[in-house]
Amino acid sequence: MEQPRRSSLHKPAQDLHSASRPTTLSPRFSRRGTSSAQLSKGNLQDVPTSSEPRPQIELRADSLKESVALHCRFALQGAKDAFAWPASLISIYGSKTIQINTFKCFLLNGLIFLGSIFLFDYAILPISHRLWAHRGRADQNAKSTEMLDTLFSMTYYVLWVYPMYLISFMLNSVWYQRIADRSYRVQVGKPVSTQFTYERLLTTITDEAYRGLLLLNYLIQSIVIYMIPYAGPPACFICFCWIASFYSFEYKWANKGWSLKQRIDHFEEHWAYFIGFGFPCTLFTFFFPQFISQGLFALLFPMYIIMSNGAKPLPRPNEIVTTKYVPRRLPIFKFAIGANAFCINRLLKRRKVPTRPRVVNRD
């Protein structure tokens, strides 16, 4: 027998009470337009999307424990996206352009640059020690060996490592750009194209100069933080997690046509997620000497460029975070922006030509 239909004018009290509640996500959360099975899994990426605008969702954390748990979830999602190696390998396998440029990065940074450093440290220097040990007395050999190592190392770094580092820096920039452009087309779509004009060229040059100075000031800030006793190295590690994430996502944001201000705003609003995304790369490179760390970063960086295209930082654009104890936005680049303003003001003051007062002849 067919069930009688319930009129929309007579809703139960429970339905009216639930409809009046705002949409929130917290340890006790609900989501409109989402089934209970999807909510129980806790996977926010699997929620089906439609052409209609998605409802605003409030992520509310009233206590310190809930705030920390919420931002830890963001950071864990970032780390999870940074380990999406299978999807990156599929992208490399499916594109000849990405294959060629990734192989060039591996050959230059892995075999040539890092290989030469390991060859010098673990083969050439030990052999020179053994050859020098057969000559003279032991006390003289210790002093002579130390002087020889210093001179030999300085010569090797000046004639090979530093020039090779500069060459690899320039070549990597070209190869990274090709990998980023092609992987963006494969994973996301067509990049935003802008009409080339003279004003646009000047704006681009100015923005890049400001961006380079900003990142330089941020690195100086990280080095100064590292010198703080006890708390300095862990804080510096977090700073390097952020800068690794910023480098990785910059190519994606550039293909979207975002300005530097949009990138910084987005980055500071998703600071917890970007700690997690930059954590694996920083963990692989932070504890090694400078040039080995730079070589490892250059070797792994193409994978993180590809993974950034498929990453979706938390919170989502339709999610509003409300926390009392943990800030929603963290001013990560505040010191660097202030240092940029100071440097630019000093430069403009030096370029100003003082005008001589005009002498009026009253005769």
BELMOTA-V403675 format. One record per pair of residues at least 4 apart in sequence whose C-alpha atoms are under 8 Angstrom apart, sorted by the first residue. I is the first residue (numbers start at 1). J is the second residue. Records with the same first field share a line. If there is no record, write none. Layout:
# BELMOTA-V403675
I=J + J
This chain:
# BELMOTA-V403675
6=10
7=11
11=15 + 16
12=16
13=17
14=18
15=19
16=20
17=21
23=29 + 30 + 31 + 32 + 56 + 57 + 58
24=29 + 30 + 31 + 57 + 58 + 59 + 60
25=29 + 30 + 31 + 57 + 58 + 59 + 60
26=59 + 60 + 61 + 66 + 70
27=66
30=39
31=39 + 57
32=55
34=38 + 39 + 47
35=39
36=40
37=41
38=42 + 43 + 44 + 46 + 47
39=43 + 44
43=47
49=54
50=54
54=318
55=318
56=318 + 319 + 320
57=318 + 319 + 320
58=319 + 320 + 321 + 322
59=319 + 320 + 321 + 322
60=321 + 322 + 323
61=66 + 67 + 70 + 322 + 323 + 324
62=66 + 67 + 323 + 324
63=67 + 323 + 324 + 325
64=68 + 324 + 325 + 326
65=69
66=70
67=71 + 323 + 324 + 325 + 326
68=72 + 326
69=73
70=74
71=75 + 272 + 273
72=76 + 272
73=77
74=78 + 272 + 273 + 276 + 313 + 314 + 315
75=79 + 272 + 273 + 274 + 275 + 276 + 277
76=80 + 273 + 276
77=81 + 273 + 276 + 277 + 313 + 314
78=82 + 273 + 274 + 275 + 276 + 277 + 278 + 311 + 313 + 314
79=83 + 273 + 276 + 277 + 278 + 279 + 280
80=84 + 276 + 277
81=277 + 307 + 308 + 311
82=276 + 277 + 278 + 280 + 304 + 307 + 308
83=280
84=88 + 307
85=89 + 303 + 307
86=90
87=91 + 307
88=92 + 303 + 306 + 307
89=93
90=94
91=95 + 98 + 183 + 186 + 187 + 306
92=96 + 98 + 99 + 102
93=99
95=99 + 182
96=100
97=101 + 178 + 179 + 182
98=102 + 178 + 179 + 182 + 183
99=103
100=104
101=105 + 175 + 176 + 178 + 179
102=106 + 175 + 179 + 302
103=107
104=108 + 175
105=109 + 110 + 172 + 175 + 298 + 299
106=110 + 111 + 299
107=111 + 112
108=112 + 113 + 168
109=113 + 114 + 168 + 295 + 296 + 298 + 299
110=114 + 115 + 295 + 296 + 299
111=115 + 116
112=116
113=117 + 161 + 164 + 165 + 295
114=118 + 292 + 295 + 296
115=119
116=120
117=121 + 161 + 292
118=122 + 123
119=123 + 124
120=124 + 125
121=125 + 126
122=126
123=127
124=128
125=129 + 149
126=130
127=131
128=132
129=133 + 145
130=134
131=135
132=141 + 145
133=138 + 141
135=141
136=140 + 141
137=141
138=142
139=143
140=144
141=145
142=146
143=147
144=148
145=149
146=150
147=151
148=152
149=153
150=154
151=155
152=156
153=157
154=158
155=159
156=160 + 161
157=161 + 162
158=162 + 163
159=163
160=164
161=165
162=166
163=167
164=168
165=169
166=170
167=171
168=172
169=173
170=174
171=175
172=176 + 298
173=177
174=178
175=179
176=180 + 302 + 305
177=181 + 251
178=182
179=183 + 302 + 305 + 306
180=184 + 251 + 252 + 305 + 306
181=185 + 191 + 251 + 255
182=186
183=187 + 188 + 306 + 309
184=188 + 189 + 190 + 191 + 252 + 255 + 306 + 309
185=189 + 190 + 191
187=309 + 310
188=309 + 310
191=255 + 256 + 257
192=255 + 256 + 257
193=257
195=200
196=200 + 201
197=201
198=202
199=203
200=204
201=205
202=206
203=207
204=208
205=209
206=210
207=211 + 260
208=212
209=213
210=214 + 340
211=215 + 260
212=216
213=217 + 340
214=218 + 336 + 337 + 339 + 340
215=219 + 336
216=220
217=221 + 336 + 339 + 340
218=222 + 333 + 335 + 336
219=223
220=224
221=225 + 335 + 336
222=226 + 236 + 239 + 240
223=227 + 236
224=228
225=232 + 233 + 235 + 236
226=232 + 233 + 234 + 235 + 236
227=232 + 233
228=232 + 233
229=233
231=235
232=236
233=237
234=238
235=239
236=240
237=241 + 282 + 286
238=242 + 275 + 279
239=243
240=244 + 278 + 282
241=245 + 274 + 275 + 276 + 277 + 278 + 279 + 281 + 282
242=246 + 271 + 274 + 275 + 278
243=247 + 278
244=248 + 278 + 281 + 282
245=249 + 274 + 275 + 277 + 278
246=250 + 267 + 274
247=251
248=252 + 301 + 304 + 305 + 308
249=253 + 305 + 308 + 309
250=254 + 263
251=255 + 305
252=256 + 305 + 308 + 309
253=257 + 258 + 263
254=258 + 259
258=262 + 263
259=263
260=264
261=265
262=266
263=267
264=268 + 333
265=269
266=270
267=271 + 274
268=329 + 330 + 331 + 332
269=328 + 329 + 330
270=274 + 313 + 314 + 315 + 328 + 329
271=275 + 329 + 330
272=276
273=277 + 313 + 314
274=278 + 313
275=279
276=280
278=282
279=283
280=284
281=285 + 297 + 300
282=286
283=287
284=296
285=292 + 293 + 294 + 296 + 297
286=293
287=293
288=292 + 293
289=293
290=294
291=295
292=296
293=297
294=298
295=299
296=300
297=301
298=302
300=304
301=305
302=306
303=307
304=308
305=309
306=310
307=311
312=316
315=319 + 320 + 321
321=328
322=328
323=327 + 328
333=337
334=338
335=339
336=340
337=341
338=342
339=343
340=344
341=345
342=346
343=347
344=348
345=349
346=350
347=351
348=352
